[in-house]
Each structure stands twice: as C-alpha cells, then as structure tokens.
C-alpha cells in the first residue's frame, strides 16, 4: 500500500504530515514512525502528525515525536497542520481543531504560509533555582543565558532533561538571551533528544517567563529569534494569568512524496 506524505517546516521545526481522514487511526506502529523521522534511514523530521476527522471540530491533530512515541502539544506542529488542512481544502481562513491538550483556534494568511495559533492559557510558573518551569501544552524549563550563540545547548540541555527531577517524565529545556528588541532562544527537546531549530511551546514558555521576570503587565508582544527563523508571541498578562496567547509564525510545505 502506498501512503502520500507531506513534509512541512515551521521556523525550521520540520514534520511529516499524513492525511488520515478516510479511516480511523488505529494500530499505530511506533517503530515505523521512528524510522520515518530518522534523517539517515527515513524521510527525516522532528515529528510526525496524522490529520483525522472529528465530529465537533474541523479536524484532530495526532502528534508523534521523532522517537515514535505519542507526544504532548507541539506549537510549530500545530501551525503546520493548520497549513496542511488549508492545502487539503478542509479549512480556509480560520479553524477550530482538537489537539492532545484540548481545542485550538487558528487563523491563516491568504498564502497559507503564516499561521497565528492560539495556545492554552497558563496560570502557574514555578522556579527551579534561577530557572522557570511551566507547561504551555508541553512542560518547559527556561534558563537565562549570555553568549547563547556559543553555548553548548545539547550537553547542558541533556543534563537538565535527564536529572533526578525531570528524567522520569522528561522536560524541554530552553535557553534564552535578551537581545533588547528580541529574545534569542535555543531549545533541547525531549522526544527528539537533541537541539531543534525551533520549539513553539518552548518560545511561548520563554516569552511568559521573561514577562514574569521583568514584571511586564498588559498586552505583550514578543519577537523571538530561533535557529530556524523568526516567531512572534502575543498574550495578555495580569501578573498571574496568561490569556489570549498566540504563537505566530511561518508554516511552509517543503516537499511531498509516497511511502
């Protein structure tokens, strides 16, 4: 049996997308997904997504990490699957879809290559030493750094991800440098177990952490630079609650093929 697949990237975070609307999603082969995501023996991606039908939403997003295991929410993946849904003709200018962390609203540009994705509200940020820990659909650790360009993200991120506190459930580790007019962010992602070019839930967590750190209140817009490009984060912050949260950035088709 041949399966059509589509490769998308959102600020360098890349994904394999498969239209699974014609039949229910079952009998998932996790080793097969891991092989497809392998950059030497497969297509190569940070994760794989199936788009399925849902009775109450435009579609449902099922996200699997590059290790083949079912993942938590992926922000850049969410933006890419919205662009994919537009390509398939399922949506036009906006959508309401279901992901593992609940419903999401998104709006998409006429070109289909820029998506504003609404993320979950957040009302809890804790501290681990000088770092911030929060969940934006996936769990994140945020640490402020200097000279981030030359920082060893893989080694230091892996140490935190596999320490006694986080090793059991895993955590995504974000390092951020405040550049004045933007934040520079690099992320070690669990499930990929490496640094990725971007992490949507990660940059959302970073923007929230910096807002709390600086005690910024009101409607906040944050420009983020990652290894794969530029992302914008918007939210309202009252000192406790982060609401009306949007992750905004590119979502582009790279190529398509058959398995």
Secondary structure, DSSP 4 states (H G I P E B T S, - for coil): ---EEEEEEETTEEEEEEE-TTS---S--HHHHHHHH-TTTSS--SEEEEEEEETTEEEEEEEEETTSSB-S--HHHHHHHHHHHHHHTS-SSEEEEEETTEEEEEEE-TTS-EEEEEPPPB---EEETTEEEEESSSEEEEEE-SSGGG--HHHHHHHHHTSTTTTTT--EEEEEEE-SSSEEEEEEETTTTEEES--HHHHHHHHHHHHHHHT--EEEEEEEEETTEEEEEEEEE-SS-EEEEEEEEE-EEEEEEE-
